[in-house]
Structure formats: structure tokens, C-alpha cells
Amino acid sequence: MIHLRSFKLRQLPNTTAFPFSMPLIQPLRELSFETPITLLVGENGSGKSTFLETLACAAEMNAVGGKSTRSNESLVHARELAKYFHFLG
């Protein structure tokens, strides 16, 4: 099983368009996962699902139901943001 340890976020475009405008993404530059379990907590609309979908797109994983993240129309924003994610060893 693959475990994500950390990632960096490359310089984001200077835009207020979704998903780059999400409060979760704006201050984020690097994130390390130092425990076996990570919980995402936030209000509705704060970006939790988009963040997870973006991780799935960046890792080229399949989405729910086995659909490819490369072709799933509902993940267009997550794919755009995923271009800026860089996984670290």
C-alpha cells in the first residue's frame, strides 16, 4: 500500500478563481503527514472534498466507482489544482 508522507504546492497562479481561492489552499505551501491517520475537519464548503479529490488526481488514482480521475468530468477543478502538487519522498 502506498502512503503519502508529504507534498509541496508549487507557486499558484495569481487568480481568485476556484479552486485556487479556497481558504484551505491559499496559505498552504507544504504539508507533512506524520501519523498513520489524518482527519480533515472543517465547515461545509471549506474545501475538504476538493482537497482529497485533488490529492487523488495528483496521484493519478481512481475515484469512487473506479472512474479514472483523468476523465471524470466532475473533477475538472481538482485536476487543475493537482498540477501544482509535488509529492515528496
Secondary structure, 3 states (H helix, E strand, C coil): CCCCCEEEECCCCCCCCCCCCCCCCCCCCEEECCCCCCCCCCCCCCCHHHHHHHHHHHCCCECHHHCECCCCHHHHHHHHHHCCEEEEC
